[in-house]
């Protein structure tokens, strides 16, 4: 069998050579035929230069492509999967938080017939607040979405060629890989590993990025927030009807009085805020539809060391395409 290792990279100059050496040492020891598929997501440092050097040093086992700008990790993963030619594909981060030593265990489980072998990290070393918020998020999101998302499970996994082709057959522009991995199904097994620290550089995930990613997860696989808007509207209409009856009853019993200004203002402000939230929610879904109808390619490639590694023309994405 042939193994492909897909590595999205964004400003990973400081750690890239160390990562490459560590992965090759493991793969060489295992005696498996392999290729490393690097995707430079528009890095602003010397990442691309390092990739050129690795491609020259390890001809035949190194493929790389570089985006014309920073398109994001989701398009980088997609590009790597399209470029990969192996019978199985492992997705790894270049910062060595995904330990290369776990490749052996992944291959052993793959040989047992699993199409997805998932490495789930512990939260050792994470801040307590971040861990608590993460667990809360997964509880909330799993109560909403139509797929199952597991806390601690990310992109670090092995996919069979069957699973890769299934992912490549999904043409949507707004991609949320965690949900897509769960949606395709197939025989899946998960094992735990101890959280590892970054070898160099700094995390690319800021608070704003995490919040936006969380919103993507909430909206990508369900329309329940829109259904909630209906329920909220019906509930408010019912409360308004009850309040109206109460006012009428109070007027009949005690006569008409002027008080109620504060209540009126509170109701107007509260309903106005709720309406803005609902409009924003509807706008999120409409915006996603808008981007889908444009049929733009997910990314543009400015440089690659392998012929044919170019994005699909807009509107012509194909399942299992070898283009990247």
C-alpha positions in Angstrom: 0.0 0.0 0.0 1.0 3.6 -0.4 0.4 6.2 2.4 -0.1 9.9 1.8 0.5 12.4 4.6 -1.4 15.7 4.0 0.1 18.7 5.9 -1.6 22.1 5.8 1.0 24.8 6.5 0.6 28.5 7.5 3.7 30.3 8.7 5.4 27.1 9.8 8.9 28.0 8.7 10.4 27.5 12.3 9.2 23.9 12.7 8.8 22.5 9.2 12.2 20.9 8.8 11.9 19.3 12.2 8.4 18.0 11.4 9.5 16.6 8.0 12.5 14.7 9.6 10.3 13.3 12.4 7.6 12.0 10.0 10.1 10.5 7.5 11.9 8.7 10.4 8.7 7.0 11.4 7.7 6.1 7.9 11.1 4.8 7.0 11.2 2.6 10.1 7.8 1.2 9.2 9.0 0.4 5.7 5.8 1.8 4.0 5.7 3.5 0.6 4.7 7.1 1.2 4.4 10.7 0.0 4.2 13.9 1.9 1.7 16.4 0.5 2.4 19.9 1.8 -0.1 22.7 1.3 1.2 26.3 1.9 -1.8 28.3 2.8 -0.4 31.7 1.6 2.2 31.9 4.3 3.9 35.2 4.9 7.2 33.8 6.2 9.7 31.4 4.6 7.4 28.3 4.6 7.3 28.1 0.8 11.1 28.3 0.5 11.4 25.5 3.0 8.9 23.4 0.9 11.0 24.0 -2.2 14.1 22.8 -0.4 12.3 19.7 0.9 11.1 18.9 -2.6 14.6 19.1 -3.9 16.0 17.1 -1.1 13.4 14.3 -1.2 12.5 14.0 -4.8 9.7 11.5 -5.5 8.3 11.6 -2.0 7.5 15.3 -1.6 4.7 17.1 -3.2 3.8 20.7 -2.4 1.5 23.4 -3.6 1.2 27.0 -2.6 -2.0 29.1 -2.6 -2.1 32.6 -4.1 -3.2 33.9 -0.7 -4.4 32.7 2.6 -7.6 30.8 2.0 -7.9 29.0 5.3 -7.3 25.6 6.7 -10.5 24.0 5.2 -9.4 24.7 1.6 -5.9 23.6 2.5 -7.2 20.2 3.7 -9.3 19.9 0.6 -6.3 20.7 -1.7 -4.2 18.1 0.1 -6.8 15.4 -0.2 -7.1 16.1 -3.9 -3.3 16.0 -4.3 -2.9 12.8 -2.3 -2.6 9.6 -4.4 -2.1 7.0 -1.6 -4.4 4.1 -0.7 -4.7 5.8 2.7 -4.3 9.4 3.8 -3.3 10.9 7.1 -4.0 14.6 7.9 -1.5 16.2 10.3 -0.6 19.7 11.5 3.0 20.8 10.9 3.5 22.1 14.5 4.1 18.6 15.9 1.1 18.8 18.2 0.1 15.7 16.2 2.8 13.2 17.3 4.3 11.4 14.2 4.9 8.3 16.4 1.1 7.7 16.3 1.2 6.9 12.6 2.2 3.3 13.4 -0.9 2.8 15.6 -3.1 4.4 12.9 -1.7 2.0 10.2 -2.3 -1.0 12.5 -5.9 -0.1 13.0 -6.3 0.7 9.3 -5.1 -2.8 8.5 -7.9 -4.2 10.6 -10.4 -2.7 8.2 -11.3 0.7 9.5 -11.9 3.5 7.0 -11.4 6.3 9.6 -8.8 6.0 12.4 -9.2 9.1 14.6 -6.7 10.3 17.2 -8.5 12.1 20.0 -6.3 14.4 22.2 -6.6 14.9 25.9 -6.8 18.4 27.2 -3.8 18.2 29.5 -2.1 21.6 29.6 -5.1 23.5 28.4 -6.4 26.3 30.5 -9.4 25.3 32.7 -11.6 28.0 31.3 -10.9 27.0 27.7 -11.5 23.3 28.5 -14.8 24.1 30.2 -16.0 26.3 27.4 -15.0 23.7 24.8 -16.9 20.9 26.6 -19.9 23.2 27.0 -19.8 24.0 23.3 -19.7 20.4 22.2 -22.7 19.6 24.5 -24.7 22.4 23.0 -23.7 21.8 19.4 -24.5 18.1 19.6 -28.0 18.9 20.8 -28.4 20.9 17.6 -26.5 19.4 14.7 -27.5 16.4 12.7 -24.0 14.7 13.1 -22.1 13.8 16.2 -19.0 15.9 17.1 -16.7 14.6 19.7 -14.7 16.8 22.1 -11.0 16.5 21.4 -11.4 15.1 17.9 -9.9 17.3 15.2 -8.3 16.8 11.8 -5.6 14.3 12.9 -6.9 11.1 11.4 -6.3 8.4 8.8 -8.7 8.1 6.0 -9.0 5.2 3.6 -9.2 5.9 -0.2 -13.0 5.1 0.0 -13.4 7.8 2.7 -11.3 10.3 0.8 -13.3 9.9 -2.4 -16.5 10.3 -0.4 -15.2 13.6 1.0 -14.1 14.8 -2.4 -17.6 14.1 -3.8 -19.0 16.8 -1.5 -18.8 20.0 -3.5 -20.1 22.6 -1.0 -18.1 25.8 -0.7 -18.7 26.3 3.0 -16.8 23.4 4.4 -16.7 22.3 8.1 -14.4 19.3 8.1 -15.3 18.0 11.5 -18.9 17.7 10.5 -18.0 16.3 7.0 -15.8 13.6 8.6 -18.7 12.5 10.8 -21.3 12.8 8.0 -19.6 10.4 5.6 -19.6 7.6 8.2 -17.9 4.4 7.3 -16.1 2.1 9.8 -14.6 4.4 12.4 -12.4 3.8 15.4 -11.0 6.4 17.9 -8.1 6.2 20.3 -6.8 8.7 22.8 -3.3 10.3 23.0 -1.8 12.8 25.4 -1.9 16.4 24.3 1.5 17.7 22.9 2.8 21.2 22.9 3.8 23.2 19.8 7.5 22.7 19.0 7.8 26.3 17.6 5.9 29.3 16.4 2.5 30.3 17.8 -1.1 29.2 17.4 -3.1 30.6 14.5 -6.3 30.2 16.4 -7.4 33.4 18.1 -10.5 34.0 20.1 -12.4 35.5 17.2 -11.3 32.6 14.9 -12.6 30.1 17.4 -15.9 31.8 17.8 -16.4 32.0 14.0 -15.4 28.3 13.7 -17.9 27.4 16.4 -20.7 29.3 14.5 -19.8 27.5 11.3 -20.2 24.2 13.2 -23.6 25.3 14.5 -24.9 26.3 11.1 -23.3 23.9 8.7 -25.4 20.8 9.5 -28.8 21.9 10.5 -31.6 24.5 10.1 -32.8 24.2 13.7 -31.9 27.9 14.6 -34.5 28.9 11.9 -37.0 26.6 13.5 -36.2 28.1 16.9 -37.0 31.5 15.4 -40.5 30.3 14.6 -41.0 28.9 18.1 -39.7 32.2 19.6 -42.1 34.2 17.5 -45.0 32.0 18.6 -44.0 32.2 22.2 -43.7 36.0 22.1 -47.1 36.3 20.3 -48.6 34.1 23.0 -47.1 36.3 25.8 -48.3 39.4 24.0 -51.8 38.0 23.9 -51.8 37.1 27.6 -50.4 40.5 28.4 -53.1 42.2 26.3 -55.8 40.3 28.2 -54.2 41.2 31.5 -54.2 44.9 30.6 -57.8 44.8 29.4 -58.8 43.1 32.6 -56.9 45.6 34.8 -58.6 48.5 32.9 -62.1 47.0 33.4 -61.5 46.4 37.1 -59.4 49.5 38.1 -60.0 51.9 35.2 -57.5 53.3 32.7 -54.2 54.5 34.2 -51.1 56.1 32.6 -48.3 53.9 34.1 -46.5 51.4 32.0 -43.8 53.5 30.3 -40.9 51.4 31.6 -42.7 48.2 30.7 -43.4 49.5 27.2 -39.8 50.6 26.6 -38.5 47.2 27.9 -40.8 45.3 25.6 -39.9 47.4 22.5 -36.1 47.1 23.2 -36.4 43.4 23.9 -38.4 42.6 20.8 -36.2 44.8 18.7 -33.1 43.0 19.9 -34.7 39.6 19.3 -35.7 40.6 15.8 -32.1 41.8 15.0 -30.8 38.4 16.2 -33.3 36.5 14.0 -32.5 38.7 11.0 -28.8 38.1 11.5 -29.5 34.3 11.8 -31.5 34.3 8.6 -28.8 36.5 6.9 -26.1 33.9 7.9 -28.0 31.2 6.0 -28.8 33.4 3.0 -25.1 34.4 2.9 -24.1 30.8 2.7 -26.5 30.2 -0.1 -25.1 33.2 -1.8 -21.5 31.9 -1.7 -22.7 28.5 -2.8 -24.4 29.9 -5.9 -21.2 31.7 -7.0 -19.5 28.4 -7.6 -16.1 29.9 -7.1 -13.1 27.5 -6.7 -12.1 26.8 -3.1 -8.6 28.0 -3.7 -6.1 29.2 -6.3 -2.6 27.7 -6.7 0.3 29.9 -7.6 3.0 27.3 -7.5 3.4 23.5 -7.3 6.1 20.9 -8.0 3.7 18.4 -9.6 1.9 18.9 -12.9 -1.9 19.0 -12.7 -2.1 20.3 -9.2 -4.4 23.2 -10.0 -7.9 24.2 -8.7 -11.0 23.0 -10.5 -12.6 25.6 -12.7 -15.5 27.4 -11.0 -18.7 25.3 -11.1 -17.0 22.1 -12.3 -15.9 20.4 -9.1 -15.8 16.6 -9.6 -15.8 13.7 -7.2 -12.4 12.2 -6.5 -10.7 14.7 -8.9 -6.9 14.5 -8.9 -6.7 18.3 -9.3 -5.8 20.4 -6.3 
